[in-house]
Amino acid sequence: MKVAKISEIFMSLQGEGLYVGVPQIFVRFYGCNISCSFCDTKQSSYKTLTRDALLSKLLEYKDPHHSVSLTGGEPLLQADFIQEFLREYDKFYKKRMYLETNGILYKELSKVIDYVDIIAMEFKLPSSTGLKGFWKEHENFLKIAKQKEIFVKAVITDSTTIEDITRMSDIIKHVSYEIPVVLQPVSPLNGIKEASIKDIMHFKNVVGGSTNRVDIIKQTHKIIGIK
């Protein structure tokens, strides 16, 4: 039986994207394949859990909740475990499965796509992250993910360029006009600054030509002071 590295499990409200304010159980997987300049998830330890141990922990939560969020780090680094776990999960636990991912590991997504319900994919704009672009990986990921409910998030900083916004928009439009987009103004951290309202609205107008829905939503959990 496979095991997973999990840094924490907790219940809270979803703080980002289209499901903001929805109660969820969060399963935070340890480790990530990239390191963004604005990353606010610092993981220093983890516990090793089997499929059955994780299921038992989820069943301990009795309060009403909408879904279970597989988050990180990057959960798809442990796709083999997730695949094995979700096959068993479906037999006992009927809450919807919500995957939060950086949208790079499309081959790993193929292993779990049959078992997830909602995908919150963050589009990693190089001018925002300080990293290289993952344009082809994101396109391949979206082509697989579009068979389920999906929306795209993109963190916007004062360094985000219109060129990156345009390229992201073109990719989304090419895959499906039905994929909603959330522009997420960055929560200032480590010298990373917010973009101007003028720039954010300009970006929104550009993205609006590639999708039937685009929203501007900040990290609300930080605003109201919850985990």
VOVEXVEX-731021 format. One record per atom (N, C-alpha, C): residue number from 0; x, y, z; residue in three letters; atom name. Coordinates in steps of 0.1 Angstrom, whole numbers, plus 5000, padded with zeros to 4 digits. Each point is the difference from the previous one (the first is absolute). Layout:
// VOVEXVEX-731021
NODE  nr   c1   c2   c3 rest atom
NODE NUM    X    Y    Z  ala   CA
...
This chain:
// VOVEXVEX-731021
NODE  nr   c1   c2   c3 rest atom
NODE   0 5008 4988 5000  met    N
NODE   0 4992 5012 5000  met   CA
NODE   0 5009 5012 5000  met    C
NODE   1 4996 5010 4991  lys    N
NODE   1 5008 5012 4999  lys   CA
NODE   1 4998 5009 5012  lys    C
NODE   2 5009 5009 5003  val    N
NODE   2 4999 5010 5011  val   CA
NODE   2 5002 5014 4994  val    C
NODE   3 4995 5010 5007  ala    N
NODE   3 5001 5014 4996  ala   CA
NODE   3 5007 5008 5011  ala    C
NODE   4 5007 5011 4995  lys    N
NODE   4 5005 5010 5010  lys   CA
NODE   4 4990 5011 5001  lys    C
NODE   5 4994 5002 5011  ile    N
NODE   5 4989 5010 5002  ile   CA
NODE   5 5004 5009 5012  ile    C
NODE   6 5000 5013 4998  ser    N
NODE   6 5005 5009 5010  ser   CA
NODE   6 4989 5004 5009  ser    C
NODE   7 4988 5000 4996  glu    N
NODE   7 4989 5003 5009  glu   CA
NODE   7 4986 4997 4994  glu    C
NODE   8 4991 4998 5009  ile    N
NODE   8 4986 4998 4997  ile   CA
NODE   8 4991 5009 5009  ile    C
NODE   9 4992 5008 4994  phe    N
NODE   9 4992 5009 5008  phe   CA
NODE   9 4987 5004 4993  phe    C
NODE  10 4991 5005 5008  met    N
NODE  10 4987 5005 4994  met   CA
NODE  10 5000 5015 5000  met    C
NODE  11 4996 5007 4989  ser    N
NODE  11 4999 5014 5000  ser   CA
NODE  11 4991 5004 4988  ser    C
NODE  12 5000 5013 4997  leu    N
NODE  12 4993 5005 4988  leu   CA
NODE  12 5010 5002 4989  leu    C
NODE  13 4996 4996 4988  gln    N
NODE  13 5008 5003 4988  gln   CA
NODE  13 5002 5015 4999  gln    C
NODE  14 5012 5004 4998  gly    N
NODE  14 5003 5014 5000  gly   CA
NODE  14 5003 5006 4986  gly    C
NODE  15 5001 4992 4990  glu    N
NODE  15 5003 5004 4987  glu   CA
NODE  15 4991 4995 4989  glu    C
NODE  16 4999 5007 4989  gly    N
NODE  16 4994 4995 4988  gly   CA
NODE  16 4984 5001 5001  gly    C
NODE  17 4994 4992 4991  leu    N
NODE  17 4986 5000 4999  leu   CA
NODE  17 4992 4994 5011  leu    C
NODE  18 5007 4992 5008  tyr    N
NODE  18 4993 4994 5012  tyr   CA
NODE  18 5004 5007 5013  tyr    C
NODE  19 5003 5012 4999  val    N
NODE  19 5004 5008 5012  val   CA
NODE  19 4988 5000 5010  val    C
NODE  20 5004 4997 5013  gly    N
NODE  20 4990 4999 5011  gly   CA
NODE  20 4993 4987 5002  gly    C
NODE  21 5003 4990 4991  val    N
NODE  21 4994 4987 5002  val   CA
NODE  21 5008 4992 5010  val    C
NODE  22 4993 4993 5009  pro    N
NODE  22 5007 4992 5010  pro   CA
NODE  22 5006 4987 4994  pro    C
NODE  23 5013 4998 5003  gln    N
NODE  23 5006 4988 4994  gln   CA
NODE  23 5010 4994 5011  gln    C
NODE  24 5002 4987 4998  ile    N
NODE  24 5012 4994 5007  ile   CA
NODE  24 5012 5001 4991  ile    C
NODE  25 5011 5005 5005  phe    N
NODE  25 5012 5002 4992  phe   CA
NODE  25 5010 4989 5003  phe    C
NODE  26 5005 4993 4990  val    N
NODE  26 5010 4990 5002  val   CA
NODE  26 5012 5006 4992  val    C
NODE  27 5010 5005 5008  arg    N
NODE  27 5012 5006 4994  arg   CA
NODE  27 5011 4991 4999  arg    C
NODE  28 5003 4997 4987  phe    N
NODE  28 5011 4991 4996  phe   CA
NODE  28 5013 5007 5001  phe    C
NODE  29 5010 4993 5005  tyr    N
NODE  29 5014 5006 5002  tyr   CA
NODE  29 5008 5000 4987  tyr    C
NODE  30 5007 5011 4997  gly    N
NODE  30 5009 5001 4989  gly   CA
NODE  30 4994 5007 4988  gly    C
NODE  31 5009 5006 4992  cys    N
NODE  31 4995 5007 4988  cys   CA
NODE  31 5011 4999 4990  cys    C
NODE  32 4997 5001 4987  asn    N
NODE  32 5009 4998 4989  asn   CA
NODE  32 5006 5014 4995  asn    C
NODE  33 4994 5011 5006  ile    N
NODE  33 5005 5013 4996  ile   CA
NODE  33 5000 5009 5013  ile    C
NODE  34 5006 5012 4999  ser    N
NODE  34 5001 5009 5011  ser   CA
NODE  34 4997 5014 4995  ser    C
NODE  35 4988 5004 5001  cys    N
NODE  35 4996 5014 4995  cys   CA
NODE  35 5004 5011 5010  cys    C
NODE  36 5002 5011 4994  ser    N
NODE  36 5005 5012 5008  ser   CA
NODE  36 4990 5004 5011  ser    C
NODE  37 4987 4997 4997  phe    N
NODE  37 4990 5005 5010  phe   CA
NODE  37 4994 4988 5008  phe    C
NODE  38 5007 4989 5000  cys    N
NODE  38 4995 4988 5008  cys   CA
NODE  38 4998 5003 5014  cys    C
NODE  39 4989 4997 5006  asp    N
NODE  39 4997 5003 5014  asp   CA
NODE  39 4998 4987 5008  asp    C
NODE  40 5003 4988 4994  thr    N
NODE  40 4998 4987 5007  thr   CA
NODE  40 5014 4995 5003  thr    C
NODE  41 5004 5001 5013  lys    N
NODE  41 5013 4995 5004  lys   CA
NODE  41 4997 4987 5008  lys    C
NODE  42 5006 4990 4994  gln    N
NODE  42 4998 4986 5006  gln   CA
NODE  42 5013 4996 5006  gln    C
NODE  43 5000 4996 5013  ser    N
NODE  43 5012 4996 5007  ser   CA
NODE  43 5000 4986 5004  ser    C
NODE  44 4988 4994 5000  ser    N
NODE  44 4999 4986 5005  ser   CA
NODE  44 4988 4993 4994  ser    C
NODE  45 5000 4987 5001  tyr    N
NODE  45 4989 4992 4995  tyr   CA
NODE  45 4998 4987 5008  tyr    C
NODE  46 4988 4995 4999  lys    N
NODE  46 4998 4986 5005  lys   CA
NODE  46 4998 4991 4988  lys    C
NODE  47 5004 4988 5001  thr    N
NODE  47 4998 4990 4990  thr   CA
NODE  47 4987 4992 5003  thr    C
NODE  48 4991 5000 4991  leu    N
NODE  48 4987 4994 5002  leu   CA
NODE  48 4997 4990 4989  leu    C
NODE  49 4994 4989 5003  thr    N
NODE  49 4995 4990 4990  thr   CA
NODE  49 4986 5005 4995  thr    C
NODE  50 4995 4993 4990  arg    N
NODE  50 4987 5003 4995  arg   CA
NODE  50 4989 4999 5011  arg    C
NODE  51 5001 4989 5007  asp    N
NODE  51 4990 4997 5010  asp   CA
NODE  51 5001 5010 5012  asp    C
NODE  52 5012 5004 5003  ala    N
NODE  52 5002 5010 5011  ala   CA
NODE  52 4994 5013 4996  ala    C
NODE  53 5002 5004 4988  leu    N
NODE  53 4995 5013 4995  leu   CA
NODE  53 4984 5000 5000  leu    C
NODE  54 4995 4989 4995  leu    N
NODE  54 4985 4999 5000  leu   CA
NODE  54 4995 5000 5014  leu    C
NODE  55 5006 4994 5009  ser    N
NODE  55 4995 5000 5014  ser   CA
NODE  55 5000 5014 5006  ser    C
NODE  56 5011 5008 4997  lys    N
NODE  56 5000 5014 5004  lys   CA
NODE  56 4989 5008 4994  lys    C
NODE  57 4997 4998 4988  leu    N
NODE  57 4989 5008 4994  leu   CA
NODE  57 4987 4997 5006  leu    C
NODE  58 4998 4987 5003  leu    N
NODE  58 4987 4996 5006  leu   CA
NODE  58 4998 5005 5014  leu    C
NODE  59 5011 5005 5006  glu    N
NODE  59 4999 5006 5014  glu   CA
NODE  59 4992 5014 4999  glu    C
NODE  60 5000 5006 4989  tyr    N
NODE  60 4994 5013 4999  tyr   CA
NODE  60 4985 4999 4998  tyr    C
NODE  61 4992 5005 5010  lys    N
NODE  61 4986 4999 5000  lys   CA
NODE  61 4993 5013 4996  lys    C
NODE  62 5006 5011 5000  asp    N
NODE  62 4994 5013 4996  asp   CA
NODE  62 4997 5000 4986  asp    C
NODE  63 4989 5006 4996  pro    N
NODE  63 4996 5001 4985  pro   CA
NODE  63 5011 5006 4992  pro    C
NODE  64 5003 4995 4989  his    N
NODE  64 5010 5006 4991  his   CA
NODE  64 4996 4996 4985  his    C
NODE  65 5005 5008 4991  his    N
NODE  65 4996 4999 4986  his   CA
NODE  65 5008 4989 4993  his    C
NODE  66 5013 5000 5003  ser    N
NODE  66 5010 4991 4993  ser   CA
NODE  66 5013 4999 5007  ser    C
NODE  67 5008 4992 4995  val    N
NODE  67 5014 4997 5005  val   CA
NODE  67 5010 5006 4990  val    C
NODE  68 5008 5009 5005  ser    N
NODE  68 5010 5007 4991  ser   CA
NODE  68 5013 4993 5001  ser    C
NODE  69 5005 4994 4989  leu    N
NODE  69 5014 4995 5000  leu   CA
NODE  69 5009 5012 4995  leu    C
NODE  70 5009 5004 5009  thr    N
NODE  70 5007 5012 4998  thr   CA
NODE  70 5015 4998 5003  thr    C
NODE  71 5008 5010 5000  gly    N
NODE  71 5014 4998 5003  gly   CA
NODE  71 5007 5013 5004  gly    C
NODE  72 5013 5001 4996  gly    N
NODE  72 5007 4992 4991  gly   CA
NODE  72 4993 4997 4987  gly    C
NODE  73 5004 4989 4994  glu    N
NODE  73 4994 4995 4988  glu   CA
NODE  73 4996 4985 5002  glu    C
NODE  74 4987 4998 5002  pro    N
NODE  74 4995 4986 5002  pro   CA
NODE  74 5003 4990 4989  pro    C
NODE  75 5001 5005 4988  leu    N
NODE  75 5002 4990 4989  leu   CA
NODE  75 5014 4994 5000  leu    C
NODE  76 5009 5005 5008  leu    N
NODE  76 5013 4994 5002  leu   CA
NODE  76 4998 4986 5006  leu    C
NODE  77 4988 4998 5006  gln    N
NODE  77 4997 4987 5007  gln   CA
NODE  77 4988 4994 4993  gln    C
NODE  78 4999 5001 4987  ala    N
NODE  78 4989 4996 4992  ala   CA
NODE  78 4997 4985 5002  ala    C
NODE  79 5010 4992 5001  asp    N
NODE  79 4997 4985 5001  asp   CA
NODE  79 4993 4997 5013  asp    C
NODE  80 5004 5007 5011  phe    N
NODE  80 4993 4998 5012  phe   CA
NODE  80 4985 5006 4999  phe    C
NODE  81 4999 5011 4994  ile    N
NODE  81 4986 5006 4999  ile   CA
NODE  81 4991 4991 4992  ile    C
NODE  82 5005 4994 4989  gln    N
NODE  82 4993 4991 4992  gln   CA
NODE  82 4995 4988 5009  gln    C
NODE  83 5009 4995 5007  glu    N
NODE  83 4996 4988 5008  glu   CA
NODE  83 4991 5004 5011  glu    C
NODE  84 5002 5012 5006  phe    N
NODE  84 4991 5004 5011  phe   CA
NODE  84 4986 5003 4995  phe    C
NODE  85 4999 5007 4989  leu    N
NODE  85 4987 5004 4995  leu   CA
NODE  85 4992 4988 4995  leu    C
NODE  86 5006 4990 4995  arg    N
NODE  86 4993 4988 4997  arg   CA
NODE  86 4992 4994 5012  arg    C
NODE  87 5007 5001 5011  glu    N
NODE  87 4994 4995 5013  glu   CA
NODE  87 4991 5010 5006  glu    C
NODE  88 5003 5012 4999  tyr    N
NODE  88 4992 5011 5005  tyr   CA
NODE  88 4986 5000 4995  tyr    C
NODE  89 4998 4997 4987  asp    N
NODE  89 4987 5000 4993  asp   CA
NODE  89 4991 4990 5006  asp    C
NODE  90 5005 4990 5006  lys    N
NODE  90 4992 4989 5006  lys   CA
NODE  90 4994 5004 5013  lys    C
NODE  91 5006 5010 5007  phe    N
NODE  91 4996 5003 5014  phe   CA
NODE  91 4995 5014 5002  phe    C
NODE  92 5005 5009 4992  tyr    N
NODE  92 4999 5014 5003  tyr   CA
NODE  92 4996 5008 4987  tyr    C
NODE  93 4989 5006 5001  lys    N
NODE  93 4993 5006 4988  lys   CA
NODE  93 5001 5015 4998  lys    C
NODE  94 5009 5006 5008  lys    N
NODE  94 5002 5014 4998  lys   CA
NODE  94 5008 5003 4987  lys    C
NODE  95 4998 5011 4994  arg    N
NODE  95 5007 5003 4988  arg   CA
NODE  95 5015 5002 5002  arg    C
NODE  96 5008 4997 4990  met    N
NODE  96 5014 5001 5001  met   CA
NODE  96 5005 5012 4992  met    C
NODE  97 5007 5009 5007  tyr    N
NODE  97 5004 5013 4994  tyr   CA
NODE  97 5016 5000 4999  tyr    C
NODE  98 5005 5001 4989  leu    N
NODE  98 5015 4999 4998  leu   CA
NODE  98 5005 5014 4997  leu    C
NODE  99 5010 5004 5009  glu    N
NODE  99 5007 5013 4998  glu   CA
NODE  99 5014 4997 4995  glu    C
NODE 100 5003 5005 4989  thr    N
NODE 100 5013 4996 4993  thr   CA
NODE 100 5006 5012 4992  thr    C
NODE 101 5013 4999 4997  asn    N
NODE 101 5007 5010 4992  asn   CA
NODE 101 4998 4997 4985  asn    C
NODE 102 4993 4989 4997  gly    N
NODE 102 4997 4998 4986  gly   CA
NODE 102 5012 4997 4991  gly    C
NODE 103 5010 4994 5005  ile    N
NODE 103 5012 4996 4992  ile   CA
NODE 103 5001 4985 4997  ile    C
NODE 104 4996 4992 5010  leu    N
NODE 104 5002 4986 4999  leu   CA
NODE 104 4988 4993 4993  leu    C
NODE 105 4999 5002 4987  tyr    N
NODE 105 4989 4995 4993  tyr   CA
NODE 105 4999 4985 4999  tyr    C
NODE 106 5012 4994 4999  lys    N
NODE 106 5000 4985 5000  lys   CA
NODE 106 4995 4994 5013  lys    C
NODE 107 5003 5006 5011  glu    N
NODE 107 4995 4996 5013  glu   CA
NODE 107 4985 5002 5001  glu    C
NODE 108 4996 5012 4994  leu    N
NODE 108 4985 5002 5001  leu   CA
NODE 108 4992 4989 4993  leu    C
NODE 109 5006 4995 4989  ser    N
NODE 109 4993 4989 4993  ser   CA
NODE 109 4997 4988 5009  ser    C
NODE 110 5009 4998 5011  lys    N
NODE 110 4998 4988 5009  lys   CA
NODE 110 4988 5002 5009  lys    C
NODE 111 4996 5013 5003  val    N
NODE 111 4990 5002 5010  val   CA
NODE 111 4988 5007 4995  val    C
NODE 112 4999 5004 4987  ile    N
NODE 112 4990 5008 4995  ile   CA
NODE 112 4986 4993 5002  ile    C
NODE 113 4999 4987 4999  asp    N
NODE 113 4988 4993 5002  asp   CA
NODE 113 4994 5002 5014  asp    C
NODE 114 5008 5004 5009  tyr    N
NODE 114 4996 4999 5014  tyr   CA
NODE 114 4998 5014 5007  tyr    C
NODE 115 5003 5011 4992  val    N
NODE 115 4998 5013 5006  val   CA
NODE 115 4988 5007 4993  val    C
NODE 116 4994 5009 5007  asp    N
NODE 116 4988 5007 4996  asp   CA
NODE 116 5003 5014 4995  asp    C
NODE 117 5008 5007 5008  ile    N
NODE 117 5003 5015 4997  ile   CA
NODE 117 5015 5002 5000  ile    C
NODE 118 5005 5007 4990  ile    N
NODE 118 5014 5003 4999  ile   CA
NODE 118 5002 5015 5000  ile    C
NODE 119 5008 5004 5010  ala    N
NODE 119 5004 5014 5001  ala   CA
NODE 119 5015 5001 4996  ala    C
NODE 120 5002 5004 4987  met    N
NODE 120 5013 5000 4995  met   CA
NODE 120 5006 5014 5000  met    C
NODE 121 5012 5001 5006  glu    N
NODE 121 5007 5013 4999  glu   CA
NODE 121 5009 5001 4988  glu    C
NODE 122 4997 5010 4992  phe    N
NODE 122 5009 5002 4988  phe   CA
NODE 122 5012 5009 5004  phe    C
NODE 123 5011 4994 4999  lys    N
NODE 123 5013 5006 5005  lys   CA
NODE 123 5006 5009 4989  lys    C
NODE 124 4996 5013 5002  leu    N
NODE 124 5006 5010 4991  leu   CA
NODE 124 5014 5003 5004  leu    C
NODE 125 5010 4999 4990  pro    N
NODE 125 5014 5002 5004  pro   CA
NODE 125 5003 5014 5005  pro    C
NODE 126 4993 5010 4995  ser    N
NODE 126 5002 5014 5005  ser   CA
NODE 126 4995 5002 5015  ser    C
NODE 127 4991 4991 5004  ser    N
NODE 127 4995 5000 5014  ser   CA
NODE 127 5009 4991 5009  ser    C
NODE 128 5003 4988 4995  thr    N
NODE 128 5007 4990 5009  thr   CA
NODE 128 5015 5002 5001  thr    C
NODE 129 5006 5007 4990  gly    N
NODE 129 5015 5001 4999  gly   CA
NODE 129 5006 4987 4995  gly    C
NODE 130 4992 4991 4994  leu    N
NODE 130 5005 4987 4995  leu   CA
NODE 130 4998 5000 4985  leu    C
NODE 131 5005 4989 4994  lys    N
NODE 131 4997 4999 4985  lys   CA
NODE 131 4986 4998 4998  lys    C
NODE 132 4996 5001 4987  gly    N
NODE 132 4986 4997 4997  gly   CA
NODE 132 4997 4985 4998  gly    C
NODE 133 4988 4996 5003  phe    N
NODE 133 4995 4987 4998  phe   CA
NODE 133 4989 4999 4991  phe    C
NODE 134 5001 5007 4989  trp    N
NODE 134 4989 5002 4990  trp   CA
NODE 134 4995 4987 4995  trp    C
NODE 135 5009 4991 4995  lys    N
NODE 135 4995 4988 4993  lys   CA
NODE 135 4995 4991 5011  lys    C
NODE 136 5006 4999 5012  glu    N
NODE 136 4995 4992 5010  glu   CA
NODE 136 4986 5004 5004  glu    C
NODE 137 4998 5013 5002  his    N
NODE 137 4986 5005 5003  his   CA
NODE 137 4990 4996 4989  his    C
NODE 138 5004 5002 4988  glu    N
NODE 138 4990 4996 4989  glu   CA
NODE 138 4997 4986 5000  glu    C
NODE 139 5010 4991 5002  asn    N
NODE 139 4997 4986 5001  asn   CA
NODE 139 4991 4996 5012  asn    C
NODE 140 5003 5007 5011  phe    N
NODE 140 4992 4998 5012  phe   CA
NODE 140 4986 5003 4998  phe    C
NODE 141 4997 5012 4994  leu    N
NODE 141 4986 5005 4998  leu   CA
NODE 141 4993 4990 4991  leu    C
NODE 142 5007 4995 4990  lys    N
NODE 142 4993 4991 4990  lys   CA
NODE 142 4995 4987 5007  lys    C
NODE 143 5007 4996 5011  ile    N
NODE 143 4995 4989 5008  ile   CA
NODE 143 4990 5004 5010  ile    C
NODE 144 5002 5011 5006  ala    N
NODE 144 4992 5005 5011  ala   CA
NODE 144 4986 5004 4996  ala    C
NODE 145 4998 5004 4988  lys    N
NODE 145 4988 5006 4995  lys   CA
NODE 145 4988 4990 5000  lys    C
NODE 146 5003 4987 5002  gln    N
NODE 146 4989 4990 5000  gln   CA
NODE 146 4994 5001 5014  gln    C
NODE 147 5005 5007 5010  lys    N
NODE 147 4994 5002 5013  lys   CA
NODE 147 4998 5015 5002  lys    C
NODE 148 4993 5003 5011  glu    N
NODE 148 4999 5014 5003  glu   CA
NODE 148 5013 5006 5004  glu    C
NODE 149 5004 5011 4993  ile    N
NODE 149 5013 5006 5002  ile   CA
NODE 149 4999 5015 4999  ile    C
NODE 150 5008 5007 5008  phe    N
NODE 150 5003 5014 4998  phe   CA
NODE 150 5014 5003 5002  phe    C
NODE 151 5005 5011 4994  val    N
NODE 151 5014 5004 5000  val   CA
NODE 151 5002 5012 5009  val    C
NODE 152 5010 4999 5009  lys    N
NODE 152 5004 5012 5008  lys   CA
NODE 152 5014 5005 4994  lys    C
NODE 153 5002 5013 5001  ala    N
NODE 153 5013 5006 4996  ala   CA
NODE 153 5003 5011 5010  ala    C
NODE 154 5011 4998 5007  val    N
NODE 154 5004 5010 5010  val   CA
NODE 154 5006 5012 4993  val    C
NODE 155 4995 5012 5003  ile    N
NODE 155 5004 5013 4994  ile   CA
NODE 155 5008 5008 5009  ile    C
NODE 156 5012 5004 4996  thr    N
NODE 156 5009 5008 5008  thr   CA
NODE 156 5003 5013 4992  thr    C
NODE 157 5008 5009 5006  asp    N
NODE 157 5003 5012 4993  asp   CA
NODE 157 5010 4998 4988  asp    C
NODE 158 5005 4987 5000  ser    N
NODE 158 5009 4997 4989  ser   CA
NODE 158 4994 4992 4988  ser    C
NODE 159 4987 4996 5002  thr    N
NODE 159 4993 4993 4990  thr   CA
NODE 159 4999 5008 4987  thr    C
NODE 160 5003 4993 4989  thr    N
NODE 160 5000 5007 4987  thr   CA
NODE 160 4987 4997 4992  thr    C
NODE 161 4997 5009 4992  ile    N
NODE 161 4988 4998 4990  ile   CA
NODE 161 5004 4989 4990  ile    C
NODE 162 5012 4998 4997  glu    N
NODE 162 5004 4990 4991  glu   CA
NODE 162 4997 4986 5006  glu    C
NODE 163 5003 4998 5013  asp    N
NODE 163 4996 4987 5006  asp   CA
NODE 163 4985 4999 5001  asp    C
NODE 164 4993 5010 5003  ile    N
NODE 164 4985 4999 5001  ile   CA
NODE 164 4995 4997 4987  ile    C
NODE 165 5005 5006 4989  thr    N
NODE 165 4995 4997 4987  thr   CA
NODE 165 5003 4985 4996  thr    C
NODE 166 5012 4996 5003  arg    N
NODE 166 5003 4986 4996  arg   CA
NODE 166 4992 4990 5008  arg    C
NODE 167 4997 5002 5013  met    N
NODE 167 4992 4992 5008  met   CA
NODE 167 4986 5000 4994  met    C
NODE 168 4995 5011 4996  ser    N
NODE 168 4986 5001 4995  ser   CA
NODE 168 4999 4993 4987  ser    C
NODE 169 5010 5001 4991  asp    N
NODE 169 5000 4992 4987  asp   CA
NODE 169 4999 4985 5002  asp    C
NODE 170 5008 4995 5010  ile    N
NODE 170 5000 4986 5003  ile   CA
NODE 170 4986 4995 5005  ile    C
NODE 171 4994 5008 5009  ile    N
NODE 171 4987 4996 5006  ile   CA
NODE 171 4990 5000 4989  ile    C
NODE 172 5000 5011 4991  lys    N
NODE 172 4990 5000 4990  lys   CA
NODE 172 5002 4989 4990  lys    C
NODE 173 5012 4996 4997  his    N
NODE 173 5003 4989 4991  his   CA
NODE 173 4994 4987 5006  his    C
NODE 174 5001 4998 5013  val    N
NODE 174 4995 4988 5006  val   CA
NODE 174 4985 5000 5002  val    C
NODE 175 4995 5010 5006  ser    N
NODE 175 4985 5001 5002  ser   CA
NODE 175 4996 5014 5005  ser    C
NODE 176 4991 5006 4993  tyr    N
NODE 176 4994 5013 5004  tyr   CA
NODE 176 4993 4999 5013  tyr    C
NODE 177 4996 4987 5004  glu    N
NODE 177 4992 4998 5012  glu   CA
NODE 177 5008 4999 5013  glu    C
NODE 178 5013 5002 5000  ile    N
NODE 178 5008 4999 5012  ile   CA
NODE 178 5001 5014 5007  ile    C
NODE 179 4994 5002 5012  pro    N
NODE 179 5000 5012 5007  pro   CA
NODE 179 5014 5004 5005  pro    C
NODE 180 5003 5012 5001  val    N
NODE 180 5013 5005 5005  val   CA
NODE 180 4998 5009 5011  val    C
NODE 181 5009 4998 5011  val    N
NODE 181 5000 5009 5011  val   CA
NODE 181 5014 5007 5000  val    C
NODE 182 5000 5013 5000  leu    N
NODE 182 5012 5008 5002  leu   CA
NODE 182 5001 5003 5015  leu    C
NODE 183 5011 4995 5006  gln    N
NODE 183 5002 5001 5014  gln   CA
NODE 183 5011 5010 5004  gln    C
NODE 184 4996 5012 5004  pro    N
NODE 184 5010 5010 5004  pro   CA
NODE 184 5009 4994 5011  pro    C
NODE 185 5013 5001 4999  val    N
NODE 185 5009 4994 5010  val   CA
NODE 185 4998 5006 5014  val    C
NODE 186 5001 4992 5010  ser    N
NODE 186 5001 5005 5013  ser   CA
NODE 186 5015 5003 5003  ser    C
NODE 187 5003 5013 5002  pro    N
NODE 187 5014 5004 5001  pro   CA
NODE 187 5008 4992 5010  pro    C
NODE 188 5012 4995 4995  leu    N
NODE 188 5009 4992 5008  leu   CA
NODE 188 5014 5000 4995  leu    C
NODE 189 5009 5001 5009  asn    N
NODE 189 5014 5000 4996  asn   CA
NODE 189 5004 5010 4989  asn    C
NODE 190 4994 5012 5000  gly    N
NODE 190 5003 5010 4991  gly   CA
NODE 190 4992 5000 4987  gly    C
NODE 191 4991 4989 4999  ile    N
NODE 191 4991 4999 4988  ile   CA
NODE 191 4989 5010 5002  ile    C
NODE 192 4997 5008 4990  lys    N
NODE 192 4990 5011 5001  lys   CA
NODE 192 4988 4997 4991  lys    C
NODE 193 4989 5006 5004  glu    N
NODE 193 4988 4999 4993  glu   CA
NODE 193 5000 5008 4987  glu    C
NODE 194 4993 4996 4990  ala    N
NODE 194 4999 5008 4987  ala   CA
NODE 194 4990 5011 5003  ala    C
NODE 195 5000 5010 4991  ser    N
NODE 195 4991 5011 5002  ser   CA
NODE 195 4986 4996 4995  ser    C
NODE 196 4990 5006 5005  ile    N
NODE 196 4986 4997 4996  ile   CA
NODE 196 4999 5002 4985  ile    C
NODE 197 5006 5010 4994  lys    N
NODE 197 4999 5003 4986  lys   CA
NODE 197 5006 4988 4992  lys    C
NODE 198 5011 4994 5005  asp    N
NODE 198 5006 4989 4993  asp   CA
NODE 198 4991 4988 5001  asp    C
NODE 199 4995 4997 5012  ile    N
NODE 199 4991 4988 5002  ile   CA
NODE 199 4988 5001 4991  ile    C
NODE 200 4994 5012 4999  met    N
NODE 200 4988 5001 4992  met   CA
NODE 200 5003 4998 4985  met    C
NODE 201 5012 5005 4996  his    N
NODE 201 5004 4998 4986  his   CA
NODE 201 5002 4985 4998  his    C
NODE 202 5007 4993 5009  phe    N
NODE 202 5001 4986 4998  phe   CA
NODE 202 4987 4993 4999  phe    C
NODE 203 4990 5004 5009  lys    N
NODE 203 4987 4994 5000  lys   CA
NODE 203 4994 5001 4986  lys    C
NODE 204 5001 5012 4994  asn    N
NODE 204 4994 5003 4987  asn   CA
NODE 204 5006 4991 4989  asn    C
NODE 205 5013 4998 5001  val    N
NODE 205 5007 4991 4990  val   CA
NODE 205 4996 4986 5002  val    C
NODE 206 5000 4995 5012  val    N
NODE 206 4996 4986 5003  val   CA
NODE 206 4985 4998 4996  val    C
NODE 207 4992 5010 5001  gly    N
NODE 207 4986 4999 4997  gly   CA
NODE 207 4997 4996 4986  gly    C
NODE 208 5009 5002 4991  gly    N
NODE 208 4998 4996 4986  gly   CA
NODE 208 5002 4985 4998  gly    C
NODE 209 5005 4993 5010  ser    N
NODE 209 5004 4986 4998  ser   CA
NODE 209 4991 4991 5008  ser    C
NODE 210 4991 5005 5009  thr    N
NODE 210 4992 4991 5008  thr   CA
NODE 210 4987 5007 5003  thr    C
NODE 211 4990 4992 5004  asn    N
NODE 211 4987 5005 5002  asn   CA
NODE 211 4999 5005 5015  asn    C
NODE 212 5010 4999 5008  arg    N
NODE 212 5000 5005 5013  arg   CA
NODE 212 5014 5003 5005  arg    C
NODE 213 5002 5012 5005  val    N
NODE 213 5012 5004 5007  val   CA
NODE 213 4997 5009 5012  val    C
NODE 214 5006 4996 5011  asp    N
NODE 214 4998 5007 5013  asp   CA
NODE 214 5013 5004 5006  asp    C
NODE 215 4999 5010 5009  ile    N
NODE 215 5011 5005 5007  ile   CA
NODE 215 4997 4997 5015  ile    C
NODE 216 5008 4990 5006  ile    N
NODE 216 4997 4996 5013  ile   CA
NODE 216 5014 4999 5008  ile    C
NODE 217 5001 5007 5011  lys    N
NODE 217 5012 4999 5008  lys   CA
NODE 217 5000 4988 5009  lys    C
NODE 218 5010 4998 5007  gln    N
NODE 218 5001 4989 5010  gln   CA
NODE 218 4992 5004 5012  gln    C
NODE 219 4987 4996 5001  thr    N
NODE 219 4991 5006 5010  thr   CA
NODE 219 5003 4994 5014  thr    C
NODE 220 5006 4988 5001  his    N
NODE 220 5003 4994 5013  his   CA
NODE 220 5011 5008 5007  his    C
NODE 221 5008 5007 4993  lys    N
NODE 221 5010 5009 5006  lys   CA
NODE 221 4993 5013 5005  lys    C
NODE 222 4990 5004 4993  ile    N
NODE 222 4993 5013 5003  ile   CA
NODE 222 4993 4997 5013  ile    C
NODE 223 4993 4989 5002  ile    N
NODE 223 4992 4998 5012  ile   CA
NODE 223 5007 4992 5011  ile    C
NODE 224 5013 4996 4997  gly    N
NODE 224 5008 4995 5010  gly   CA
NODE 224 4998 4986 5004  gly    C
NODE 225 4997 4991 4990  ile    N
NODE 225 4999 4986 5003  ile   CA
NODE 225 5010 4992 4992  ile    C
NODE 226 5002 4987 5004  lys    N
NODE 226 5010 4992 4993  lys   CA
NODE 226 4996 4996 4986  lys    C
